[in-house]
Amino acid sequence: MFPYIKKYLHFAVAAALFMVLEVTMDLLQPSLMSRIVDEGVLGLATQNTGDFSIIIKLGSMMVLFAFIGCLGGSLNNILVNYSSQNIGNLMRKDVFGKILSLSFSQIDKIGTGALITRITNDISQVENFISIFVRGMVRTGLILIGSLYCMFRINTDFGLIALGIIPFILISMLFAMRKVEPFFLAVQEGLDKINCILQEDIAGIRIIKAYTKELYEKVRFGKANDELLAKQFKILVLFAFLHPVANCFMYLGIAILIWNGGKAVSAGTSTPGSIMAAITYTTQLLHSVLMVVFIIQNISRGQTSWKRVKAIIETNSELTDGTLCSSLRAENVTEGDVHQDPLPRKVGLPTGMSACKRATGCERVAEVACESNTEGAAMHSVAAVEFKNVFFGYSKEEPILKNINLRIEKGETLAIMGATGCGKSSLVNLISRFYDVDSGQVLVDGIDVKDYKIKDLRDKISMVLQKAELFSDSIAGNIKWGKPEASDEEVKESAIIAQADSFIKDIPETYENIVAECGMSLSGGQRQRISIARAVLKSAEIMILDDSTSALDLKTESNFYEALTKAKPDCTKIIIAQRIASVKRANRIVILENGSICACGSHDELLKSCDIYKDIYNSQMGEEAKNG
């Protein structure tokens, strides 16, 4: 934690010095009070005649010292809080930055709820830990040492009595802390669970209402909340036991002190004022010991939270950054660097594939199509995207993608179709390195994506994902994510291509209209078109459209693809779709089945040769469309 603390260490040191001032003033008060009682009230130094002037003088000094102590304590609080809050601010920024750098698989493994807890509650606990440590430990240590010193100065027996009580309080405290410490981690994990449910339910509130699952979710949230309450209650019960026990020992010590002091006064070896001062010092001393309980409780909880925060900060992304910059273009790659046979003449399809490939000729379609793309000039040029013997899975079990070999030429429009779960999105996610392949290679401009700096790689690609993600910003602001420096004319032009300008003009404030959280103020089709406009605006060489037109009607979709082709003829386009109407204009269509390439060819070729594609076509277009 020191790298965060050192920036504000001078504030912490200044805070400690102000605490010394406050404690010094507190330690002077009992001795002044003792003199007021003995000299001003009882007049022990003047034949038992009180002296009111002494009371005024020493009382005024007590008020002055109290004011100075108050000033020192206030400045201490300001500096401590300033330090702890700024340290927490630095941690929160670093944790957030680290979260953004993690791979999708790492985020999935940790969990959204856990990440929210760590960047909010856990860092708040660390801030409390730093604040209490700087203020509490300094004050407690000074009070312990100062009170004992003053008591031994008044009377050695008084000091020994107070010293004898401390071990009993410490034993009680250590017993409680040993029992309670494991519960701190359990409480934070309970908060993880609550945050996870909360995040899921807020994001899915429409589904909850649509299926009238409000009661079910209330019960689920209530159960998680009850579990958290039970864990927190166990902590409170243990501390509820500790404080009364510690108070008993403290009052026992005071009683012994009064008994011993009464005997000393009777024997003439002590004075009533000294007894009162000793009682005050004892109270300060034992209260500071009790304060240690509170401090250690917060330190234990803060350390637990710090370990959770530290685990995120020290987690390195599974995706290691390459060294090649975007300045290294395909034209700078020498002929020797280009993979002369990036795709086998016959696509290596694994055995055990569907009956379609064995009996209908789909496999042969894939082979012929891929052969045609590896002959002639293409063999001497660098492909925009290339998959070589790619295997990929989200776990160590059955891979999602199996032996994918595919070459996508620059400026080509490639469509990918297949059943749900066949690996379409997984395939395109490998291009931007959202995930890394288990084996094989993915190349962009003839260079392995692992060799690029991640930022430079992703700068070459624009994506529209299945779920249209918008932010609480203006419509123009959301579109400008694709190109922050874009002019208003460029924003409007990209919206026109995405078929979004027509509805944006009808919205109050048009492009400056603020989008509600997650784009909830817009329809699904409107959100998709704004997301598409964002991708169109970005000056990218490769555009990936992952089922991004599913909410558009066929006419709007057709108009978009026609406008996109005219506006970006040299851009390589990869389209994932479920509708034949969305893919039939593509140069080639890849059919995925069970994670492997089943067929690859143009719309007309697949209609003639691939039963899977014909089945999809017939189910969507009908016999009449087929005959026509």
C-alpha positions in Angstrom: 0.0 0.0 0.0 3.0 2.3 0.5 3.2 3.4 -3.2 -0.2 5.0 -2.7 0.6 6.4 0.8 3.9 8.0 0.0 2.4 10.7 -2.2 0.5 12.0 0.9 3.0 10.9 3.5 3.8 14.5 4.5 0.2 15.1 5.2 0.1 12.1 7.4 3.2 13.2 9.3 1.7 16.7 9.8 -1.5 15.0 11.0 0.5 13.0 13.5 2.2 16.1 14.8 -1.2 17.8 15.3 -2.3 14.7 17.2 0.7 14.9 19.4 -0.5 18.5 20.2 -4.0 17.3 21.0 -2.9 14.4 23.2 -0.4 16.7 25.1 -3.2 19.1 25.9 -5.4 16.2 27.1 -2.6 14.8 29.4 -2.1 18.3 31.0 -5.7 18.6 32.0 -5.7 16.0 34.9 -2.7 17.6 36.6 -4.2 21.1 36.4 -7.5 19.7 37.8 -5.5 18.1 40.7 -4.0 21.4 41.6 -7.4 23.2 41.4 -8.8 20.6 43.9 -5.7 20.5 46.2 -4.7 24.2 46.1 -7.8 26.1 45.0 -10.6 24.2 46.7 -9.1 22.4 49.7 -6.2 24.9 50.2 -3.8 22.1 51.3 -0.9 24.5 50.9 -2.5 27.4 52.8 -3.9 25.8 56.0 -7.0 24.4 54.3 -8.1 27.8 53.0 -9.2 27.7 49.4 -7.9 30.2 46.9 -10.4 31.3 44.2 -7.7 33.0 42.2 -5.9 29.7 41.7 -9.2 28.2 40.5 -9.6 31.0 38.0 -6.0 30.9 36.8 -5.8 27.1 36.4 -9.3 26.9 35.1 -8.5 29.4 32.4 -5.4 27.4 31.5 -7.6 24.3 31.2 -9.9 26.1 28.8 -7.0 27.4 26.8 -5.4 23.9 26.6 -8.8 22.4 25.6 -9.1 25.0 22.8 -5.5 24.2 21.6 -6.2 20.5 21.8 -9.5 21.0 19.8 -7.6 22.9 17.2 -4.9 20.2 16.9 -7.6 17.5 16.7 -9.5 19.4 14.0 -6.4 19.9 11.9 -5.5 16.3 12.4 -8.9 15.1 11.2 -8.7 17.4 8.1 -5.3 16.2 7.1 -6.1 12.5 7.9 -9.3 12.6 5.8 -7.6 14.5 3.0 -4.9 11.8 2.9 -7.1 8.8 3.1 -9.7 10.1 0.6 -7.0 10.9 -1.9 -5.3 7.6 -1.4 -8.6 5.9 -2.0 -9.1 8.0 -5.1 -5.8 6.8 -6.5 -6.6 3.2 -5.7 -10.1 3.5 -7.2 -8.7 4.9 -10.5 -6.0 2.2 -10.6 -8.5 -0.6 -10.0 -10.9 0.8 -12.6 -8.0 1.0 -15.1 -7.0 -2.5 -14.3 -10.5 -3.8 -14.7 -10.6 -2.2 -18.2 -7.4 -4.0 -19.1 -8.5 -7.4 -18.0 -9.6 -9.9 -20.6 -13.3 -11.0 -20.9 -12.5 -14.4 -19.4 -10.9 -12.8 -16.3 -13.8 -10.4 -15.8 -16.2 -13.4 -16.1 -14.2 -15.4 -13.6 -14.1 -12.6 -11.0 -17.7 -11.6 -11.5 -19.3 -8.2 -12.0 -20.7 -8.0 -8.5 -17.3 -8.7 -7.0 -15.6 -6.0 -9.1 -18.3 -3.5 -8.1 -17.8 -4.3 -4.4 -14.0 -4.0 -4.6 -14.0 -0.6 -6.3 -16.7 0.7 -3.9 -17.0 -0.9 -0.5 -13.6 -2.5 -0.3 -11.8 0.8 -1.1 -14.0 2.6 1.4 -12.9 0.1 4.0 -9.2 0.8 3.1 -9.8 4.5 3.4 -11.3 4.0 6.9 -8.3 1.7 7.7 -5.8 4.4 6.8 -7.7 7.2 8.6 -8.2 5.2 11.8 -4.6 3.9 11.7 -3.1 7.4 11.4 -5.4 9.0 13.9 -6.2 6.1 16.2 -2.9 4.4 16.5 -1.0 7.7 17.1 -3.5 8.9 19.7 -3.8 5.5 21.4 -0.1 5.0 21.6 0.5 8.5 23.0 -2.3 8.2 25.6 -1.1 4.8 26.8 2.5 6.0 27.2 1.6 9.4 28.5 -1.0 8.3 31.0 1.2 5.6 32.5 4.1 8.0 32.8 1.9 10.6 34.6 0.4 8.0 36.9 3.8 6.7 37.9 4.8 10.3 38.6 1.8 10.8 40.9 2.2 7.5 42.7 4.0 4.2 41.7 1.2 2.1 43.1 -1.3 3.9 40.9 0.8 3.2 37.8 1.1 -0.5 38.8 -2.6 -0.9 39.3 -3.4 0.5 35.8 -0.6 -1.6 34.3 -2.0 -4.7 35.9 -5.5 -4.2 34.4 -4.2 -3.8 30.8 -3.3 -7.5 30.2 -6.8 -8.7 31.1 -8.4 -6.3 28.6 -5.9 -7.3 25.9 -6.6 -11.0 26.4 -10.3 -10.4 26.0 -9.6 -8.3 22.9 -7.4 -10.9 21.3 -9.9 -13.6 21.9 -12.6 -11.6 20.2 -10.5 -10.6 17.3 -9.4 -14.2 16.7 -13.0 -15.3 16.5 -14.2 -12.4 14.4 -11.5 -12.0 11.8 -12.7 -14.8 9.4 -16.1 -13.2 9.2 -14.8 -10.0 7.6 -14.0 -11.9 4.4 -17.3 -13.6 4.5 -19.1 -10.2 4.8 -17.3 -8.8 1.8 -18.2 -11.9 -0.2 -21.8 -11.5 0.9 -21.6 -7.9 -0.5 -20.3 -9.3 -3.7 -23.4 -11.6 -4.0 -25.8 -8.7 -3.2 -24.1 -6.4 -5.8 -24.2 -9.2 -8.4 -28.0 -9.7 -7.9 -28.6 -5.9 -7.8 -26.6 -5.4 -11.1 -28.4 -8.3 -12.8 -31.9 -7.2 -11.7 -31.4 -3.6 -12.7 -30.0 -4.5 -16.1 -32.8 -7.1 -16.6 -35.7 -5.1 -15.0 -37.8 -5.3 -18.2 -37.5 -9.1 -18.3 -38.4 -9.3 -14.6 -41.5 -7.3 -15.2 -42.4 -9.1 -18.4 -42.4 -12.4 -16.6 -43.8 -11.0 -13.4 -40.8 -12.3 -11.4 -40.7 -9.4 -9.0 -41.6 -11.7 -6.0 -39.0 -14.3 -7.1 -36.3 -11.6 -7.3 -37.4 -10.1 -4.0 -37.0 -13.5 -2.3 -33.6 -14.1 -4.0 -32.3 -10.7 -2.9 -33.8 -11.1 0.5 -32.1 -14.4 1.0 -28.7 -13.0 0.1 -29.3 -10.0 2.3 -30.3 -12.3 5.2 -27.1 -14.2 4.8 -25.1 -11.0 4.9 -27.1 -9.9 8.0 -26.3 -13.2 9.8 -22.6 -12.8 9.1 -22.5 -9.2 10.3 -24.6 -10.1 13.4 -22.0 -12.6 14.4 -19.4 -9.9 14.4 -21.6 -7.5 16.4 -22.3 -10.2 19.0 -18.6 -10.9 19.5 -17.9 -7.2 20.0 -21.0 -6.8 22.1 -19.4 -9.3 24.5 -16.0 -7.6 24.3 -17.0 -4.1 25.3 -18.8 -4.9 28.6 -16.0 -7.2 29.6 -13.4 -4.6 29.0 -15.6 -2.0 30.9 -15.8 -4.4 33.8 -12.0 -4.6 34.0 -11.7 -0.8 33.7 -14.2 -0.1 36.5 -12.5 -2.8 38.6 -9.2 -1.0 38.1 -10.8 2.3 39.1 -12.3 0.7 42.3 -8.9 -0.7 43.3 -7.3 2.7 42.6 -9.9 4.5 44.8 -9.4 1.9 47.6 -5.6 2.3 47.4 -5.8 6.0 47.0 -8.1 6.3 50.0 -5.6 4.5 52.1 -2.8 6.8 50.8 -4.8 9.9 51.6 -5.5 8.6 55.1 -1.8 7.9 55.5 -0.9 11.4 54.2 1.1 10.1 51.3 -1.3 11.3 48.7 -3.9 14.0 48.2 -7.6 14.0 46.9 -6.5 15.9 43.9 -3.9 13.3 43.0 -6.6 10.6 43.4 -8.9 12.5 41.0 -6.0 13.0 38.5 -5.1 9.3 38.8 -8.7 8.2 38.1 -8.8 10.5 35.0 -5.6 9.1 33.7 -6.8 5.6 34.4 -10.0 6.3 32.5 -8.0 7.8 29.6 -5.6 4.9 29.6 -8.3 2.1 29.7 -10.5 4.0 27.1 -7.5 4.1 24.8 -7.1 0.3 25.3 -10.8 -0.1 24.4 -10.1 2.2 21.4 -7.4 -0.4 20.3 -10.3 -2.9 19.9 -12.1 -0.6 17.5 -8.8 0.2 15.7 -7.9 -3.4 15.3 -11.4 -4.3 14.1 -11.1 -1.7 11.4 -7.5 -2.6 10.6 -8.5 -6.3 10.2 -11.4 -5.4 8.0 -9.3 -2.9 6.1 -6.5 -5.5 5.5 -9.1 -8.0 4.3 -10.4 -5.4 1.8 -6.9 -4.3 0.8 -6.1 -7.9 -0.1 -9.1 -8.1 -2.3 -8.2 -4.7 -3.9 -4.6 -5.7 -4.2 -5.6 -8.9 -6.0 -7.2 -6.8 -8.7 -4.3 -4.3 -9.0 -1.7 -7.1 -9.2 -3.7 -9.1 -11.8 -2.1 -9.0 -15.1 -4.2 -9.3 -18.2 -4.1 -12.7 -19.9 -3.6 -10.8 -23.2 0.0 -9.7 -23.3 0.7 -6.6 -25.4 2.6 -7.1 -28.6 5.3 -4.7 -29.9 4.2 -3.8 -33.4 2.5 -0.4 -33.9 -0.1 0.5 -36.5 2.6 2.2 -38.5 3.7 -1.2 -39.7 1.3 -1.6 -42.6 0.8 -4.6 -44.8 2.7 -2.9 -47.6 5.7 -2.8 -45.4 5.7 -6.5 -44.9 8.2 -8.2 -47.2 7.2 -11.0 -49.5 9.2 -13.4 -47.2 7.1 -12.3 -44.3 3.8 -13.2 -46.1 2.6 -16.7 -45.4 2.8 -18.1 -48.9 0.4 -20.9 -48.1 -1.8 -19.3 -45.4 -4.6 -21.7 -46.1 -4.3 -25.4 -47.1 -5.5 -26.1 -50.7 -8.2 -28.3 -49.1 -9.5 -27.0 -45.8 -8.6 -29.3 -43.0 -12.0 -30.2 -41.6 -12.1 -32.5 -38.6 -13.6 -35.9 -38.9 -16.9 -36.8 -37.4 -18.7 -33.8 -38.9 -22.4 -33.7 -39.8 -24.1 -35.9 -42.3 -24.5 -32.8 -44.5 -20.8 -32.6 -45.2 -20.5 -36.3 -45.8 -23.4 -36.7 -48.1 -24.5 -33.4 -49.6 -21.3 -31.8 -50.9 -21.1 -28.9 -48.3 -17.6 -29.9 -47.5 -16.6 -29.7 -51.2 -18.2 -26.2 -51.4 -15.9 -25.1 -48.6 -12.9 -26.6 -50.3 -13.5 -25.2 -53.7 -14.3 -21.7 -52.4 -11.2 -21.6 -50.3 -9.1 -23.0 -53.1 -10.2 -20.2 -55.3 -9.2 -17.6 -52.8 -5.7 -18.9 -52.4 -4.8 -19.0 -56.1 -3.4 -16.3 -58.3 -2.7 -12.9 -57.1 -4.3 -13.6 -53.7 -1.4 -15.9 -52.9 1.0 -13.0 -53.2 -1.0 -10.5 -51.3 -1.6 -10.1 -47.6 -5.1 -11.0 -46.4 -7.0 -8.6 -44.3 -7.9 -11.4 -41.8 -6.7 -14.9 -41.8 -7.4 -17.9 -39.5 -4.9 -20.7 -39.5 -5.7 -24.0 -37.8 -7.6 -22.1 -35.1 -8.9 -24.0 -32.0 -10.6 -22.1 -29.2 -12.8 -22.8 -26.2 -13.9 -21.0 -23.1 -12.9 -23.9 -20.9 -10.5 -26.9 -21.2 -13.4 -29.1 -22.2 -14.8 -29.3 -25.8 -13.5 -26.4 -27.9 -16.0 -24.0 -29.4 -14.0 -23.5 -32.6 -12.2 -26.4 -34.2 -9.5 -26.2 -36.9 -10.7 -23.0 -38.5 -8.9 -22.1 -41.7 -10.2 -19.0 -43.4 -8.7 -16.2 -45.5 -10.6 -12.9 -45.9 -9.3 -10.6 -48.5 -9.0 -6.8 -48.2 -12.2 -5.1 -49.3 -14.1 -8.4 -49.3 -17.5 -8.7 -47.6 -17.7 -12.1 -45.8 -20.9 -13.3 -44.1 -21.0 -15.9 -41.3 -24.1 -18.0 -40.6 -24.8 -20.9 -38.4 -27.0 -22.2 -35.6 -27.0 -20.5 -32.2 -23.9 -21.5 -30.2 -21.9 -22.7 -33.2 -19.1 -20.1 -32.5 -19.9 -17.2 -34.9 -19.3 -14.4 -32.3 -16.4 -16.4 -30.7 -14.7 -16.4 -34.1 -14.9 -12.6 -34.7 -14.0 -11.9 -31.1 -10.6 -13.5 -31.8 -9.8 -10.9 -34.4 -9.8 -8.0 -31.8 -8.2 -10.3 -29.2 -11.1 -10.2 -26.8 -9.9 -13.7 -26.4 -6.8 -15.6 -27.5 -6.8 -18.8 -29.5 -5.9 -22.0 -27.8 -3.9 -23.1 -30.8 -3.3 -21.8 -34.3 -3.0 -18.2 -35.5 -5.2 -15.2 -36.3 -3.5 -12.8 -38.6 -4.5 -9.2 -39.5 -2.6 -7.8 -42.5 -0.4 -10.9 -42.4 0.7 -10.3 -38.9 -0.3 -12.4 -35.9 -2.7 -10.4 -33.7 -0.6 -11.3 -30.7 2.3 -9.3 -32.2 0.3 -6.1 -32.3 0.0 -3.6 -29.5 -3.6 -4.2 -28.5 -4.6 -0.6 -29.0 -3.1 -0.5 -32.5 -4.8 -3.7 -33.4 -8.2 -2.5 -32.2 -7.7 0.9 -33.9 -7.8 -1.1 -37.2 -11.1 -2.6 -36.4 -14.6 -1.2 -35.8 -17.3 -3.4 -34.2 -21.0 -3.4 -33.7 -21.8 -6.1 -31.1 -25.0 -8.1 -30.7 -26.1 -5.9 -27.9 -26.1 -2.2 -28.8 -24.3 -0.5 -25.9 -25.0 3.2 -25.5 -23.8 5.6 -22.7 -25.5 8.4 -20.8 -24.3 11.0 -23.3 -25.8 12.9 -26.2 -26.5 11.0 -29.4 -23.6 12.8 -31.1 -21.4 11.9 -28.1 -22.2 8.3 -28.5 -21.5 8.3 -32.2 -18.2 10.2 -31.6 -16.9 7.2 -29.6 -15.9 6.0 -33.1 -13.9 9.2 -33.7 -13.7 11.8 -30.9 -12.4 14.6 -33.1 -15.1 14.1 -35.8 -16.9 17.2 -37.0 -20.7 17.5 -36.8 -20.8 16.9 -40.6 -18.9 13.6 -40.2 -21.2 12.5 -37.4 -24.3 13.3 -39.5 -22.8 11.6 -42.6 -22.2 8.4 -40.6 -25.7 8.5 -39.2 -27.1 8.9 -42.7 -25.2 5.7 -43.8 -26.5 3.9 -40.7 -30.1 5.0 -41.5 -30.2 6.8 -38.2 -30.4 10.4 -39.3 -34.1 10.1 -40.2 -35.3 9.4 -36.7 -32.6 11.5 -35.0 -34.0 14.6 -36.7 -37.4 13.9 -35.2 -36.1 13.8 -31.6 -36.1 17.0 -29.6 -32.6 18.5 -29.6 -31.7 16.0 -32.4 -28.0 15.0 -32.1 -27.7 16.8 -28.7 -30.5 14.8 -27.1 -29.2 13.0 -24.0 -29.5 9.2 -24.2 -30.9 7.6 -21.0 -28.8 5.0 -19.2 -28.0 2.0 -21.4 -30.0 3.7 -24.2 -33.4 2.9 -22.6 -34.9 6.1 -24.0 -34.6 4.6 -27.5 -36.0 1.6 -29.3 -33.9 -1.5 -30.0 -33.6 -0.5 -33.7 -32.7 3.0 -32.9 -30.0 1.9 -30.5 -28.6 -0.5 -33.2 -28.5 2.3 -35.8 -26.6 4.6 -33.4 -24.1 1.8 -32.6 -23.7 1.2 -36.4 -23.1 5.0 -37.0 -20.4 4.9 -34.3 -18.6 2.0 -36.2 -19.1 3.7 -39.6 -17.5 6.9 -38.3 -14.4 5.1 -37.1 -11.7 5.1 -39.7 -11.1 1.4 -39.6 -9.9 -1.1 -42.2 -12.0 -3.9 -40.9 -15.7 -3.7 -39.9 -17.4 -6.4 -37.9 -21.1 -6.4 -37.7 -22.1 -9.1 -35.2 -25.9 -9.6 -35.7 -26.1 -5.9 -35.5 -29.1 -5.4 -37.8 -31.4 -7.9 -36.2 -33.8 -5.1 -35.0 -34.0 -3.4 -38.4 -36.6 -4.1 -41.0 -35.5 -5.6 -44.2 -35.8 -2.3 -46.2 -33.8 -0.3 -43.7 -31.2 -3.0 -43.5 -30.9 -3.2 -47.3 -30.5 0.6 -47.5 -27.8 0.5 -44.9 -25.7 -2.2 -46.6 -26.1 -0.4 -49.9 -24.9 2.9 -48.4 -22.1 1.2 -46.5 -20.8 -0.4 -49.7 -20.7 2.9 -51.5 -19.2 4.8 -48.6 -16.5 2.3 -47.7 -15.7 0.1 -50.7 -12.2 -0.7 -49.5 -13.2 -1.7 -46.0 -13.2 -5.4 -45.2 -16.6 -6.3 -43.8 -17.5 -9.3 -41.7 -21.2 -9.8 -41.2 -22.7 -12.2 -38.7 -26.4 -12.7 -39.3 -29.3 -15.1 -39.1 -31.3 -13.8 -42.0 -30.6 -14.7 -45.6 -31.5 -11.2 -46.7 -28.6 -9.9 -44.6 -25.9 -12.1 -46.1 -26.9 -12.9 -49.7 -25.1 -9.8 -51.1 -21.8 -10.9 -49.5 -18.9 -12.0 -51.7 -18.7 -15.2 -49.7 -20.8 -16.8 -47.0 -19.3 -19.1 -44.4 -21.5 -21.7 -42.8 -20.4 -22.8 -39.3 -21.6 -26.0 -37.8 -20.5 -27.3 -34.3 -17.5 -24.9 -34.4 -16.2 -26.0 -37.8 -16.5 -24.6 -41.3 -19.2 -26.6 -43.0 -19.3 -24.6 -46.3 -17.9 -21.5 -47.9 -19.1 -19.9 -51.1 -21.4 -17.3 -52.6 -25.1 -17.2 -52.1 -25.8 -18.9 -55.5 -23.1 -21.5 -54.9 -24.4 -22.5 -51.6 -28.0 -22.7 -52.8 -26.8 -25.3 -55.4 -24.4 -27.3 -53.2 -25.1 -27.0 -49.4 -28.2 -28.5 -47.9 -27.8 -26.6 -44.6 -27.9 -23.3 -46.5 -30.8 -24.4 -48.6 -32.7 -25.4 -45.5 -32.1 -22.0 -43.9 -33.1 -20.3 -47.2 -36.3 -22.4 -47.5 -37.3 -21.8 -43.9 -37.0 -18.0 -44.3 -38.0 -17.4 -47.9 -40.5 -20.1 -48.5 -41.1 -22.3 -51.5 -42.5 -19.4 -53.6 -39.3 -17.3 -53.1 -37.2 -20.4 -53.9 -39.0 -21.1 -57.1 -39.0 -17.5 -58.1 
